[in-house]
């Protein structure tokens, strides 16, 4: 389970990324099992890599 925690120079937490990008978490929260299965298959194939990068960049840019 990939987990990233980002800190500033004073070790104040800026944010974290845990396991899945927000887009996948939103699909999971809606609870539609077929949609979850399709989304998870696509995620494992790397189709949501840009969403992951977007979420991490959002955390880093928010700190500036």
Secondary structure in CASP SS format (residue, H / E / C, confidence):
PFRMAT SS
TARGET T0000
AUTHOR 0000-0000-0000
METHOD secondary structure of the structure
MODEL  1
X C 1.00
X C 1.00
X E 1.00
X E 1.00
X E 1.00
X E 1.00
X E 1.00
X C 1.00
X C 1.00
X C 1.00
X C 1.00
X C 1.00
X E 1.00
X E 1.00
X E 1.00
X E 1.00
X E 1.00
X E 1.00
X C 1.00
X C 1.00
X C 1.00
X H 1.00
X H 1.00
X H 1.00
X H 1.00
X H 1.00
X H 1.00
X H 1.00
X H 1.00
X H 1.00
X C 1.00
X C 1.00
X H 1.00
X H 1.00
X H 1.00
X H 1.00
X H 1.00
X H 1.00
X H 1.00
X H 1.00
X H 1.00
X H 1.00
X H 1.00
X H 1.00
X C 1.00
X C 1.00
X C 1.00
X C 1.00
X H 1.00
X H 1.00
X H 1.00
X H 1.00
X H 1.00
X H 1.00
X H 1.00
X H 1.00
X H 1.00
X H 1.00
X H 1.00
X H 1.00
X H 1.00
X H 1.00
X C 1.00
X C 1.00
END
